[in-house]
Amino acid sequence: MRFFRSEAIVLRHLDYGEADRIVTFFAPGHGRLRGFARGARNSRRRFAASLEPFAGVILHWATPRSGGLVTLKESELVDLRAGLRTDLPAIALAGYACELIEAFFAEGEAQDEVYALLKSLLDFLAAAGGSSTARLLFELRLLNLSGYIPHLLHCSACFGSLPGPHVSFSARRGGSLCPDCAGREQGLSLDLLTLGSVSRLIHAPATVFDGIRLGERTLREGRELVANTLECHLCRPLRSQNFLEGILLDLGAGKGG
């Protein structure tokens, strides 16, 4: 049995029995892990109500020789991110981001840049609340860091230039397509300017969310591009997606009113 101590983000938890808890967490150098916290719901000394979703913590755990759940020994609360918990769009986006990370990466797959991305998103949500812009930024950066970002500014089939102003896009075929390669492909039709904006967002610092403003067309077409891409790489729809989209739709309608 080996013992570890690391900062971590709690992705979710599942109550087990009368007092125990199974916790899914994400830690630099370790990736996504699941741990069994015996007596966590009653313990004020070892866990002190720190194992809440989206919380930043210092975890102590032991790994069994045969694999499976790690054993959580102790948790120190670093940041509960209280501001996030009073904003419904922020809660919805945080839950979606955590579920997306679970869907993308296997247990024990270290992803330090993705950890920094998630931490920055949660900190931003705690301070500023949830928004469609924050969602798109997170999705694009996660696709880029995971190696799933499609070809944007050249044809994914022949690597030729894209004449514009509108470009056929199919994540199934690798991304943007020139007219000759698109043929009768029933893909998305995206503005070349949108693809340029998306490319710039991808190459901007991945941990910066504050101060970025996106136009309505970039948000709409960027969301279509991401949805088309995620559909190619996810095995199943995310449970949190419909809830998030309903919340952001209501948020947009409220701002428009």
C-alpha positions as a printed Julia matrix, in Angstrom:
257×3 Matrix{Float64}:
   0.0    0.0     0.0
   1.33   3.43   -0.99
   0.38   6.75    0.61
  -0.13  10.07   -1.18
  -0.88  13.7    -0.33
  -1.96  16.16   -3.01
  -4.16  19.1    -3.76
  -7.29  18.04   -5.62
 -10.71  19.08   -6.89
 -13.76  17.08   -5.86
 -15.72  16.2    -9.0
 -18.64  14.44   -7.33
 -19.54  12.09   -4.51
 -21.93   9.24   -3.8
 -23.23   8.52   -0.32
 -22.7    4.89    0.63
 -24.31   3.14    3.57
 -25.13   5.17    6.65
 -21.97   7.23    6.98
 -19.53   6.5     4.15
 -18.92   8.3     0.87
 -17.4    7.4    -2.49
 -15.59  10.45   -3.87
 -14.44  11.1    -7.42
 -11.6   13.63   -7.48
  -9.07  15.12   -9.89
  -5.48  15.71   -8.76
  -2.33  17.0   -10.49
   0.08  14.19  -11.21
  -2.61  11.58  -10.59
  -5.57  12.48  -12.81
  -9.06  11.27  -11.99
  -9.4    8.84   -9.09
 -12.19   7.39   -6.97
 -11.79   7.02   -3.25
 -13.68   5.45   -0.36
 -14.07   7.78    2.62
 -15.17   5.7     5.59
 -17.33   7.64    8.02
 -16.99  10.84    5.96
 -20.54  12.02    6.62
 -20.05  11.88   10.38
 -16.38  12.82   10.74
 -15.62  16.39   11.77
 -11.93  15.77   12.35
 -10.76  13.83    9.27
 -13.04  15.27    6.59
 -14.89  18.25    8.14
 -17.52  18.53    5.38
 -14.8   19.19    2.8
 -15.76  16.52    0.27
 -18.31  18.65   -1.59
 -18.39  18.88   -5.4
 -16.15  21.6    -6.88
 -14.25  22.14   -3.6
 -10.49  22.58   -3.6
  -8.91  20.29   -1.0
  -5.71  18.64    0.18
  -6.34  14.9     0.16
  -4.45  12.11    1.9
  -5.04   8.64    0.46
  -3.66   5.15    0.17
  -3.71   2.95   -2.92
  -4.4   -0.79   -2.65
  -2.02  -3.26   -4.27
  -4.78  -4.83   -6.34
  -6.17  -1.6    -7.81
  -9.71  -0.3    -7.42
 -10.86   2.45   -5.09
  -8.22   4.31   -3.15
  -8.77   4.77    0.59
  -9.23   8.38    1.63
  -7.6    9.02    5.0
  -8.07  12.74    5.5
  -9.17  15.89    3.67
  -8.24  19.51    4.34
 -10.52  22.15    2.88
  -8.67  24.8     0.86
 -11.48  26.55   -1.01
 -15.17  25.66   -0.88
 -15.83  28.19   -3.68
 -18.86  29.51   -1.84
 -19.64  32.09   -4.52
 -20.19  29.34   -7.06
 -22.84  27.7    -4.88
 -25.22  30.67   -4.93
 -25.38  31.01   -8.73
 -27.44  28.41  -10.63
 -25.7   28.92  -14.03
 -22.34  28.53  -12.26
 -23.46  25.31  -10.54
 -24.8   23.92  -13.82
 -21.62  24.76  -15.75
 -19.35  23.4   -13.01
 -21.26  20.11  -12.98
 -21.09  19.88  -16.76
 -17.34  20.59  -16.8
 -16.65  17.9   -14.19
 -18.77  15.34  -16.04
 -17.04  16.19  -19.31
 -13.64  15.56  -17.73
 -14.86  12.21  -16.4
 -16.03  11.27  -19.89
 -12.76  12.29  -21.58
 -10.13  10.75  -19.33
  -9.61   7.31  -17.83
  -8.87   6.84  -14.14
  -5.25   7.44  -13.21
  -4.44   9.36  -16.41
  -2.45  12.4   -15.26
  -3.62  15.59  -16.97
  -1.98  18.54  -15.23
  -2.91  21.14  -17.86
  -6.53  20.0   -17.71
  -6.4   20.24  -13.92
  -5.21  23.85  -14.21
  -7.98  24.55  -16.73
 -10.7   23.16  -14.46
  -9.34  24.98  -11.42
  -9.33  28.28  -13.33
 -12.88  27.73  -14.55
 -14.2   26.97  -11.06
 -12.41  30.0    -9.6
 -13.9   32.18  -12.33
 -17.41  30.78  -11.77
 -17.13  31.45   -8.04
 -16.26  35.08   -8.74
 -18.3   35.93  -11.84
 -21.03  33.3   -12.28
 -21.82  31.07  -15.22
 -22.17  32.19  -18.84
 -22.28  30.87  -22.4
 -18.87  32.46  -23.03
 -17.25  30.6   -20.13
 -18.79  27.37  -21.34
 -17.48  27.75  -24.89
 -14.0   28.73  -23.68
 -13.8   25.67  -21.43
 -15.06  23.28  -24.12
 -12.66  24.53  -26.79
  -9.67  24.44  -24.45
 -10.55  20.97  -23.21
 -10.85  19.69  -26.78
  -7.48  21.23  -27.57
  -5.7   19.83  -24.51
  -7.17  16.38  -25.09
  -6.1   16.32  -28.75
  -9.65  16.33  -30.14
  -9.72  19.83  -31.63
 -10.64  19.6   -35.34
  -8.88  21.25  -38.26
 -10.19  24.8   -38.53
  -8.34  27.08  -40.96
  -7.49  24.59  -43.71
  -9.26  21.68  -45.34
  -9.03  18.58  -43.17
  -9.08  16.32  -46.26
  -6.64  17.92  -48.72
  -5.03  20.55  -46.41
  -5.81  23.22  -48.98
  -7.05  26.75  -48.29
 -10.66  27.62  -47.52
 -12.17  30.21  -49.87
 -15.0   31.31  -47.56
 -17.0   33.26  -46.61
 -18.84  30.11  -45.49
 -17.12  26.8   -44.81
 -18.51  23.28  -44.58
 -17.59  21.63  -41.29
 -17.79  17.98  -40.29
 -16.04  16.73  -37.15
 -16.57  13.18  -38.42
 -14.28  14.01  -41.34
 -11.78  15.94  -39.25
 -13.12  19.5   -39.35
 -13.35  22.17  -42.06
 -13.72  21.13  -45.69
 -13.06  23.01  -48.93
 -15.88  22.95  -51.53
 -14.22  20.2   -53.61
 -13.71  17.88  -50.64
 -17.05  18.66  -49.04
 -18.95  17.42  -52.08
 -22.43  16.49  -50.89
 -21.42  16.34  -47.24
 -24.35  17.51  -45.13
 -22.18  19.23  -42.54
 -22.42  22.51  -40.71
 -22.03  25.78  -42.58
 -19.79  28.07  -40.53
 -18.52  31.56  -41.2
 -14.78  31.66  -41.9
 -14.53  34.57  -39.45
 -15.99  32.34  -36.73
 -13.34  29.72  -37.41
 -10.67  32.41  -37.11
 -12.11  33.56  -33.78
 -12.25  29.98  -32.49
  -8.63  29.42  -33.52
  -7.52  32.52  -31.6
  -9.45  31.4   -28.51
  -7.75  28.02  -28.6
  -4.29  29.55  -28.75
  -4.94  32.08  -25.97
  -3.78  31.2   -22.42
  -5.96  28.29  -21.32
  -6.45  29.51  -17.76
  -7.77  33.01  -18.6
 -11.55  33.47  -18.55
 -11.95  37.03  -17.3
 -12.33  39.94  -19.72
 -13.2   37.88  -22.83
 -16.24  39.03  -24.81
 -17.63  37.07  -27.75
 -20.15  38.16  -30.36
 -23.48  36.42  -30.85
 -22.39  34.72  -34.08
 -19.17  33.4   -32.56
 -21.09  32.01  -29.58
 -23.78  30.4   -31.73
 -21.53  28.89  -34.38
 -18.82  28.01  -31.87
 -21.42  26.08  -29.88
 -22.51  24.23  -33.05
 -18.88  23.34  -33.81
 -18.29  22.02  -30.29
 -21.54  20.03  -30.23
 -20.68  18.42  -33.56
 -17.2   17.54  -32.28
 -18.29  16.18  -28.91
 -20.86  13.97  -30.61
 -18.01  12.22  -32.42
 -15.98  11.53  -29.28
 -18.44  10.88  -26.46
 -19.91   7.42  -25.97
 -23.15   8.79  -24.52
 -24.91  12.12  -23.93
 -23.94  13.85  -20.7
 -26.59  13.89  -17.97
 -25.75  17.49  -17.08
 -25.95  18.89  -20.62
 -29.7   19.44  -20.97
 -29.88  21.04  -17.53
 -27.03  23.41  -18.37
 -28.5   24.39  -21.73
 -31.88  25.13  -20.16
 -30.27  27.31  -17.5
 -28.14  29.25  -20.01
 -31.15  29.68  -22.31
 -33.13  31.21  -19.45
 -30.14  33.39  -18.56
 -29.9   34.69  -22.15
 -33.64  35.34  -22.31
 -33.48  37.26  -19.06
 -30.67  39.47  -20.31
 -32.53  40.09  -23.53
 -35.69  41.14  -21.73
